[in-house]
Structure formats: structure tokens, C-alpha cells
Amino acid sequence: MVSKVERYGWAVAMAVLMALAIPWFLWGDSRIALGLPLWLWWHVGWLTLSSVVFCLFARRAWGIGITDTRPTGGERA
């Protein structure tokens, strides 16, 4: 069972990942690092971070908002 605080934590993590998905501040920036544009490195880092967060979510809290943990009519609490 996932606590209410943890549910809010996952919601915040999702909101942060969504906010960081598009590097608005790098638009029009022509700097190059290791042969690739800086904005492309931003996406490499973002995808890595997203993968780690999703892996943690899948192991720890899969089913939040999807599975119903309340007892049904035949079960007692």
C-alpha cells in the first residue's frame, strides 16, 4: 500500500519531468559539446533521468491510481 505522501511525491516527480522535457532556455543556442548540440545533450540527460524515475516507480508504486485497494462487498476490512 502506497501512502498519500508517496502518491503526492510521485505526482511531483511526474510534474518535474514534464516541466523539464522541453529545454525552452536552450532554443536558439548554437553551442556544441563533444560534437553534439547542447540541447541534444539535455535530452540525453532527461531521458536517462526519466528512465531511472520510471524504473523506481515500476518497482515501488506501480498501479497508483489504477488498481483499487478498497475491500469489495464480500471482504471485510
Biopython code that builds the backbone (N, CA, C, O; Angstrom):
import numpy as np
from Bio.PDB.StructureBuilder import StructureBuilder

atoms = [
    (1, "MET", "N", (0.845, -1.179, 0.000)),
    (1, "MET", "CA", (0.000, 0.000, 0.000)),
    (1, "MET", "C", (0.890, 1.242, 0.000)),
    (1, "MET", "O", (1.828, 1.355, 0.790)),
    (2, "VAL", "N", (0.586, 2.135, -0.871)),
    (2, "VAL", "CA", (1.358, 3.357, -1.008)),
    (2, "VAL", "C", (0.681, 4.463, -0.206)),
    (2, "VAL", "O", (-0.529, 4.662, -0.307)),
    (3, "SER", "N", (1.476, 5.187, 0.597)),
    (3, "SER", "CA", (0.914, 6.245, 1.430)),
    (3, "SER", "C", (0.509, 7.449, 0.579)),
    (3, "SER", "O", (0.912, 7.586, -0.576)),
    (4, "LYS", "N", (-0.291, 8.304, 1.179)),
    (4, "LYS", "CA", (-0.756, 9.504, 0.490)),
    (4, "LYS", "C", (0.422, 10.429, 0.180)),
    (4, "LYS", "O", (0.460, 11.053, -0.880)),
    (5, "VAL", "N", (1.381, 10.519, 1.100)),
    (5, "VAL", "CA", (2.559, 11.363, 0.888)),
    (5, "VAL", "C", (3.360, 10.851, -0.312)),
    (5, "VAL", "O", (3.834, 11.639, -1.130)),
    (6, "GLU", "N", (3.507, 9.537, -0.411)),
    (6, "GLU", "CA", (4.245, 8.967, -1.539)),
    (6, "GLU", "C", (3.509, 9.210, -2.859)),
    (6, "GLU", "O", (4.139, 9.452, -3.888)),
    (7, "ARG", "N", (2.194, 9.145, -2.826)),
    (7, "ARG", "CA", (1.418, 9.448, -4.036)),
    (7, "ARG", "C", (1.686, 10.873, -4.519)),
    (7, "ARG", "O", (1.883, 11.115, -5.710)),
    (8, "TYR", "N", (1.689, 11.806, -3.573)),
    (8, "TYR", "CA", (1.975, 13.200, -3.939)),
    (8, "TYR", "C", (3.418, 13.340, -4.423)),
    (8, "TYR", "O", (3.691, 14.130, -5.326)),
    (9, "GLY", "N", (4.333, 12.587, -3.836)),
    (9, "GLY", "CA", (5.721, 12.618, -4.275)),
    (9, "GLY", "C", (5.872, 12.166, -5.720)),
    (9, "GLY", "O", (6.618, 12.770, -6.491)),
    (10, "TRP", "N", (5.169, 11.111, -6.081)),
    (10, "TRP", "CA", (5.221, 10.640, -7.470)),
    (10, "TRP", "C", (4.575, 11.650, -8.410)),
    (10, "TRP", "O", (5.039, 11.835, -9.535)),
    (11, "ALA", "N", (3.522, 12.297, -7.964)),
    (11, "ALA", "CA", (2.889, 13.328, -8.799)),
    (11, "ALA", "C", (3.848, 14.502, -9.027)),
    (11, "ALA", "O", (3.923, 15.041, -10.131)),
    (12, "VAL", "N", (4.568, 14.888, -7.991)),
    (12, "VAL", "CA", (5.548, 15.971, -8.129)),
    (12, "VAL", "C", (6.679, 15.549, -9.065)),
    (12, "VAL", "O", (7.117, 16.333, -9.907)),
    (13, "ALA", "N", (7.151, 14.308, -8.917)),
    (13, "ALA", "CA", (8.216, 13.810, -9.797)),
    (13, "ALA", "C", (7.763, 13.836, -11.253)),
    (13, "ALA", "O", (8.530, 14.219, -12.137)),
    (14, "MET", "N", (6.521, 13.431, -11.505)),
    (14, "MET", "CA", (6.000, 13.460, -12.868)),
    (14, "MET", "C", (5.915, 14.889, -13.397)),
    (14, "MET", "O", (6.268, 15.153, -14.546)),
    (15, "ALA", "N", (5.445, 15.809, -12.554)),
    (15, "ALA", "CA", (5.324, 17.207, -12.971)),
    (15, "ALA", "C", (6.691, 17.816, -13.282)),
    (15, "ALA", "O", (6.830, 18.577, -14.240)),
    (16, "VAL", "N", (7.696, 17.482, -12.478)),
    (16, "VAL", "CA", (9.049, 17.990, -12.727)),
    (16, "VAL", "C", (9.591, 17.435, -14.040)),
    (16, "VAL", "O", (10.168, 18.176, -14.836)),
    (17, "LEU", "N", (9.411, 16.144, -14.268)),
    (17, "LEU", "CA", (9.876, 15.550, -15.529)),
    (17, "LEU", "C", (9.175, 16.191, -16.725)),
    (17, "LEU", "O", (9.803, 16.442, -17.754)),
    (18, "MET", "N", (7.894, 16.451, -16.592)),
    (18, "MET", "CA", (7.170, 17.090, -17.694)),
    (18, "MET", "C", (7.671, 18.509, -17.923)),
    (18, "MET", "O", (7.813, 18.940, -19.067)),
    (19, "ALA", "N", (7.941, 19.235, -16.847)),
    (19, "ALA", "CA", (8.420, 20.611, -16.974)),
    (19, "ALA", "C", (9.809, 20.671, -17.607)),
    (19, "ALA", "O", (10.130, 21.629, -18.311)),
    (20, "LEU", "N", (10.623, 19.664, -17.362)),
    (20, "LEU", "CA", (11.987, 19.648, -17.893)),
    (20, "LEU", "C", (12.091, 18.992, -19.270)),
    (20, "LEU", "O", (13.180, 18.934, -19.840)),
    (21, "ALA", "N", (10.997, 18.509, -19.800)),
    (21, "ALA", "CA", (11.033, 17.765, -21.063)),
    (21, "ALA", "C", (11.496, 18.616, -22.239)),
    (21, "ALA", "O", (12.228, 18.131, -23.102)),
    (22, "ILE", "N", (11.089, 19.851, -22.282)),
    (22, "ILE", "CA", (11.467, 20.730, -23.396)),
    (22, "ILE", "C", (12.370, 21.833, -22.857)),
    (22, "ILE", "O", (11.939, 22.629, -22.023)),
    (23, "PRO", "N", (13.603, 21.889, -23.318)),
    (23, "PRO", "CA", (14.534, 22.910, -22.807)),
    (23, "PRO", "C", (14.326, 24.258, -23.500)),
    (23, "PRO", "O", (15.110, 24.636, -24.371)),
    (24, "TRP", "N", (13.276, 24.980, -23.117)),
    (24, "TRP", "CA", (12.951, 26.256, -23.735)),
    (24, "TRP", "C", (14.142, 27.212, -23.693)),
    (24, "TRP", "O", (14.375, 27.972, -24.632)),
    (25, "PHE", "N", (14.885, 27.164, -22.601)),
    (25, "PHE", "CA", (16.003, 28.085, -22.418)),
    (25, "PHE", "C", (17.180, 27.791, -23.345)),
    (25, "PHE", "O", (18.099, 28.605, -23.442)),
    (26, "LEU", "N", (17.171, 26.655, -24.022)),
    (26, "LEU", "CA", (18.248, 26.321, -24.959)),
    (26, "LEU", "C", (17.861, 26.566, -26.414)),
    (26, "LEU", "O", (18.666, 26.328, -27.315)),
    (27, "TRP", "N", (16.647, 27.034, -26.653)),
    (27, "TRP", "CA", (16.231, 27.298, -28.038)),
    (27, "TRP", "C", (17.084, 28.420, -28.613)),
    (27, "TRP", "O", (17.270, 29.455, -27.974)),
    (28, "GLY", "N", (17.587, 28.222, -29.783)),
    (28, "GLY", "CA", (18.414, 29.219, -30.442)),
    (28, "GLY", "C", (19.858, 29.199, -29.989)),
    (28, "GLY", "O", (20.669, 29.988, -30.474)),
    (29, "ASP", "N", (20.193, 28.312, -29.069)),
    (29, "ASP", "CA", (21.561, 28.204, -28.568)),
    (29, "ASP", "C", (22.347, 27.303, -29.513)),
    (29, "ASP", "O", (21.947, 26.166, -29.763)),
    (30, "SER", "N", (23.440, 27.792, -30.028)),
    (30, "SER", "CA", (24.201, 27.026, -31.021)),
    (30, "SER", "C", (25.466, 26.401, -30.443)),
    (30, "SER", "O", (26.338, 25.966, -31.196)),
    (31, "ARG", "N", (25.578, 26.349, -29.122)),
    (31, "ARG", "CA", (26.778, 25.760, -28.518)),
    (31, "ARG", "C", (26.846, 24.265, -28.797)),
    (31, "ARG", "O", (25.827, 23.579, -28.875)),
    (32, "ILE", "N", (28.079, 23.778, -28.945)),
    (32, "ILE", "CA", (28.344, 22.367, -29.227)),
    (32, "ILE", "C", (29.182, 21.795, -28.081)),
    (32, "ILE", "O", (30.097, 22.451, -27.584)),
    (33, "ALA", "N", (28.864, 20.577, -27.671)),
    (33, "ALA", "CA", (29.641, 19.873, -26.647)),
    (33, "ALA", "C", (29.886, 18.452, -27.136)),
    (33, "ALA", "O", (28.941, 17.722, -27.432)),
    (34, "LEU", "N", (31.147, 18.061, -27.220)),
    (34, "LEU", "CA", (31.519, 16.718, -27.679)),
    (34, "LEU", "C", (30.890, 16.385, -29.027)),
    (34, "LEU", "O", (30.498, 15.244, -29.269)),
    (35, "GLY", "N", (30.797, 17.371, -29.891)),
    (35, "GLY", "CA", (30.316, 17.150, -31.252)),
    (35, "GLY", "C", (28.815, 17.195, -31.445)),
    (35, "GLY", "O", (28.336, 17.053, -32.570)),
    (36, "LEU", "N", (28.061, 17.392, -30.371)),
    (36, "LEU", "CA", (26.595, 17.442, -30.481)),
    (36, "LEU", "C", (26.083, 18.753, -29.889)),
    (36, "LEU", "O", (26.700, 19.314, -28.983)),
    (37, "PRO", "N", (24.950, 19.241, -30.403)),
    (37, "PRO", "CA", (24.372, 20.466, -29.838)),
    (37, "PRO", "C", (24.025, 20.271, -28.360)),
    (37, "PRO", "O", (23.686, 19.170, -27.927)),
    (38, "LEU", "N", (24.117, 21.353, -27.606)),
    (38, "LEU", "CA", (23.850, 21.292, -26.169)),
    (38, "LEU", "C", (22.428, 20.829, -25.871)),
    (38, "LEU", "O", (22.203, 20.098, -24.907)),
    (39, "TRP", "N", (21.461, 21.253, -26.698)),
    (39, "TRP", "CA", (20.074, 20.842, -26.458)),
    (39, "TRP", "C", (19.906, 19.333, -26.592)),
    (39, "TRP", "O", (19.053, 18.736, -25.935)),
    (40, "LEU", "N", (20.730, 18.713, -27.454)),
    (40, "LEU", "CA", (20.645, 17.263, -27.607)),
    (40, "LEU", "C", (21.177, 16.557, -26.354)),
    (40, "LEU", "O", (20.630, 15.537, -25.932)),
    (41, "TRP", "N", (22.240, 17.101, -25.766)),
    (41, "TRP", "CA", (22.743, 16.549, -24.503)),
    (41, "TRP", "C", (21.707, 16.696, -23.400)),
    (41, "TRP", "O", (21.593, 15.832, -22.531)),
    (42, "TRP", "N", (20.947, 17.797, -23.435)),
    (42, "TRP", "CA", (19.866, 17.972, -22.458)),
    (42, "TRP", "C", (18.888, 16.800, -22.567)),
    (42, "TRP", "O", (18.478, 16.239, -21.551)),
    (43, "HIS", "N", (18.518, 16.436, -23.776)),
    (43, "HIS", "CA", (17.571, 15.337, -23.964)),
    (43, "HIS", "C", (18.160, 14.000, -23.545)),
    (43, "HIS", "O", (17.442, 13.162, -23.000)),
    (44, "VAL", "N", (19.429, 13.782, -23.781)),
    (44, "VAL", "CA", (20.085, 12.551, -23.325)),
    (44, "VAL", "C", (19.997, 12.466, -21.798)),
    (44, "VAL", "O", (19.650, 11.419, -21.251)),
    (45, "GLY", "N", (20.308, 13.559, -21.123)),
    (45, "GLY", "CA", (20.217, 13.583, -19.662)),
    (45, "GLY", "C", (18.796, 13.411, -19.174)),
    (45, "GLY", "O", (18.546, 12.691, -18.207)),
    (46, "TRP", "N", (17.851, 14.080, -19.850)),
    (46, "TRP", "CA", (16.452, 13.971, -19.443)),
    (46, "TRP", "C", (15.937, 12.546, -19.621)),
    (46, "TRP", "O", (15.234, 12.025, -18.755)),
    (47, "LEU", "N", (16.281, 11.925, -20.725)),
    (47, "LEU", "CA", (15.842, 10.542, -20.950)),
    (47, "LEU", "C", (16.446, 9.586, -19.930)),
    (47, "LEU", "O", (15.785, 8.646, -19.487)),
    (48, "THR", "N", (17.692, 9.824, -19.561)),
    (48, "THR", "CA", (18.319, 8.997, -18.530)),
    (48, "THR", "C", (17.596, 9.170, -17.197)),
    (48, "THR", "O", (17.271, 8.188, -16.530)),
    (49, "LEU", "N", (17.345, 10.419, -16.811)),
    (49, "LEU", "CA", (16.624, 10.684, -15.570)),
    (49, "LEU", "C", (15.221, 10.082, -15.606)),
    (49, "LEU", "O", (14.778, 9.492, -14.620)),
    (50, "SER", "N", (14.530, 10.222, -16.712)),
    (50, "SER", "CA", (13.180, 9.655, -16.851)),
    (50, "SER", "C", (13.209, 8.135, -16.715)),
    (50, "SER", "O", (12.320, 7.550, -16.097)),
    (51, "SER", "N", (14.214, 7.501, -17.284)),
    (51, "SER", "CA", (14.338, 6.044, -17.189)),
    (51, "SER", "C", (14.540, 5.596, -15.752)),
    (51, "SER", "O", (13.947, 4.608, -15.319)),
    (52, "VAL", "N", (15.370, 6.314, -15.011)),
    (52, "VAL", "CA", (15.617, 5.969, -13.610)),
    (52, "VAL", "C", (14.350, 6.160, -12.787)),
    (52, "VAL", "O", (13.999, 5.300, -11.979)),
    (53, "VAL", "N", (13.662, 7.282, -12.986)),
    (53, "VAL", "CA", (12.430, 7.542, -12.236)),
    (53, "VAL", "C", (11.371, 6.493, -12.573)),
    (53, "VAL", "O", (10.681, 6.007, -11.677)),
    (54, "PHE", "N", (11.233, 6.140, -13.845)),
    (54, "PHE", "CA", (10.242, 5.136, -14.224)),
    (54, "PHE", "C", (10.583, 3.770, -13.634)),
    (54, "PHE", "O", (9.693, 3.040, -13.198)),
    (55, "CYS", "N", (11.865, 3.426, -13.620)),
    (55, "CYS", "CA", (12.280, 2.152, -13.021)),
    (55, "CYS", "C", (11.915, 2.112, -11.531)),
    (55, "CYS", "O", (11.394, 1.108, -11.044)),
    (56, "LEU", "N", (12.186, 3.189, -10.821)),
    (56, "LEU", "CA", (11.825, 3.266, -9.402)),
    (56, "LEU", "C", (10.313, 3.201, -9.216)),
    (56, "LEU", "O", (9.820, 2.519, -8.317)),
    (57, "PHE", "N", (9.588, 3.905, -10.062)),
    (57, "PHE", "CA", (8.131, 3.886, -9.976)),
    (57, "PHE", "C", (7.585, 2.478, -10.229)),
    (57, "PHE", "O", (6.692, 2.018, -9.517)),
    (58, "ALA", "N", (8.122, 1.800, -11.242)),
    (58, "ALA", "CA", (7.643, 0.455, -11.584)),
    (58, "ALA", "C", (7.905, -0.535, -10.455)),
    (58, "ALA", "O", (7.102, -1.438, -10.220)),
    (59, "ARG", "N", (9.012, -0.371, -9.765)),
    (59, "ARG", "CA", (9.338, -1.290, -8.667)),
    (59, "ARG", "C", (8.591, -0.957, -7.384)),
    (59, "ARG", "O", (8.245, -1.856, -6.619)),
    (60, "ARG", "N", (8.343, 0.310, -7.145)),
    (60, "ARG", "CA", (7.827, 0.736, -5.851)),
    (60, "ARG", "C", (6.319, 1.006, -5.839)),
    (60, "ARG", "O", (5.636, 0.652, -4.877)),
    (61, "ALA", "N", (5.801, 1.623, -6.887)),
    (61, "ALA", "CA", (4.439, 2.145, -6.793)),
    (61, "ALA", "C", (3.591, 1.871, -8.027)),
    (61, "ALA", "O", (2.667, 2.632, -8.313)),
    (62, "TRP", "N", (3.877, 0.824, -8.750)),
    (62, "TRP", "CA", (3.110, 0.521, -9.943)),
    (62, "TRP", "C", (1.645, 0.327, -9.588)),
    (62, "TRP", "O", (1.329, -0.414, -8.657)),
    (63, "GLY", "N", (0.762, 0.969, -10.302)),
    (63, "GLY", "CA", (-0.670, 0.797, -10.080)),
    (63, "GLY", "C", (-1.324, 1.948, -9.340)),
    (63, "GLY", "O", (-2.534, 1.917, -9.117)),
    (64, "ILE", "N", (-0.553, 2.977, -8.946)),
    (64, "ILE", "CA", (-1.164, 4.120, -8.265)),
    (64, "ILE", "C", (-2.207, 4.737, -9.190)),
    (64, "ILE", "O", (-1.917, 5.066, -10.341)),
    (65, "GLY", "N", (-3.415, 4.889, -8.676)),
    (65, "GLY", "CA", (-4.483, 5.481, -9.456)),
    (65, "GLY", "C", (-5.122, 4.534, -10.453)),
    (65, "GLY", "O", (-6.049, 4.912, -11.169)),
    (66, "ILE", "N", (-4.629, 3.300, -10.502)),
    (66, "ILE", "CA", (-5.178, 2.334, -11.453)),
    (66, "ILE", "C", (-5.850, 1.191, -10.699)),
    (66, "ILE", "O", (-7.007, 0.864, -10.963)),
    (67, "THR", "N", (-5.130, 0.591, -9.771)),
    (67, "THR", "CA", (-5.690, -0.526, -9.026)),
    (67, "THR", "C", (-6.485, -0.020, -7.837)),
    (67, "THR", "O", (-6.125, 0.980, -7.215)),
    (68, "ASP", "N", (-7.544, -0.701, -7.533)),
    (68, "ASP", "CA", (-8.408, -0.342, -6.430)),
    (68, "ASP", "C", (-8.047, -1.235, -5.240)),
    (68, "ASP", "O", (-8.184, -2.456, -5.312)),
    (69, "THR", "N", (-7.590, -0.625, -4.154)),
    (69, "THR", "CA", (-7.182, -1.407, -2.981)),
    (69, "THR", "C", (-8.269, -1.466, -1.914)),
    (69, "THR", "O", (-8.067, -2.045, -0.846)),
    (70, "ARG", "N", (-9.410, -0.872, -2.202)),
    (70, "ARG", "CA", (-10.508, -0.911, -1.222)),
    (70, "ARG", "C", (-11.133, -2.300, -1.208)),
    (70, "ARG", "O", (-11.196, -2.960, -2.245)),
    (71, "PRO", "N", (-11.595, -2.748, -0.045)),
    (71, "PRO", "CA", (-12.245, -4.050, 0.004)),
    (71, "PRO", "C", (-13.565, -4.037, -0.763)),
    (71, "PRO", "O", (-14.278, -3.033, -0.773)),
    (72, "THR", "N", (-13.875, -5.146, -1.394)),
    (72, "THR", "CA", (-15.156, -5.256, -2.098)),
    (72, "THR", "C", (-16.249, -5.693, -1.124)),
    (72, "THR", "O", (-15.982, -5.906, 0.058)),
    (73, "GLY", "N", (-17.439, -5.821, -1.608)),
    (73, "GLY", "CA", (-18.572, -6.139, -0.749)),
    (73, "GLY", "C", (-18.419, -7.416, 0.067)),
    (73, "GLY", "O", (-18.885, -7.464, 1.205)),
    (74, "GLY", "N", (-17.779, -8.455, -0.478)),
    (74, "GLY", "CA", (-17.658, -9.727, 0.214)),
    (74, "GLY", "C", (-16.495, -9.776, 1.187)),
    (74, "GLY", "O", (-16.417, -10.696, 2.001)),
    (75, "GLU", "N", (-15.605, -8.827, 1.127)),
    (75, "GLU", "CA", (-14.432, -8.821, 2.012)),
    (75, "GLU", "C", (-14.670, -7.892, 3.191)),
    (75, "GLU", "O", (-15.411, -6.914, 3.099)),
    (76, "ARG", "N", (-14.028, -8.218, 4.289)),
    (76, "ARG", "CA", (-14.123, -7.351, 5.462)),
    (76, "ARG", "C", (-12.839, -6.593, 5.647)),
    (76, "ARG", "O", (-11.753, -7.116, 5.397)),
    (77, "ALA", "N", (-12.962, -5.354, 6.089)),
    (77, "ALA", "CA", (-11.779, -4.505, 6.264)),
    (77, "ALA", "C", (-10.998, -4.875, 7.499)),
    (77, "ALA", "O", (-9.974, -4.257, 7.790)),
]
sb = StructureBuilder()
sb.init_structure("model")
sb.init_model(0)
sb.init_chain("A")
sb.init_seg("    ")
for serial, (resi, resn, name, xyz) in enumerate(atoms, 1):
    if name == "N":
        sb.init_residue(resn, " ", resi, " ")
    sb.init_atom(name, np.array(xyz, "f"), 0.0, 1.0, " ", f" {name:<3s}", serial, name[0])
structure = sb.get_structure()
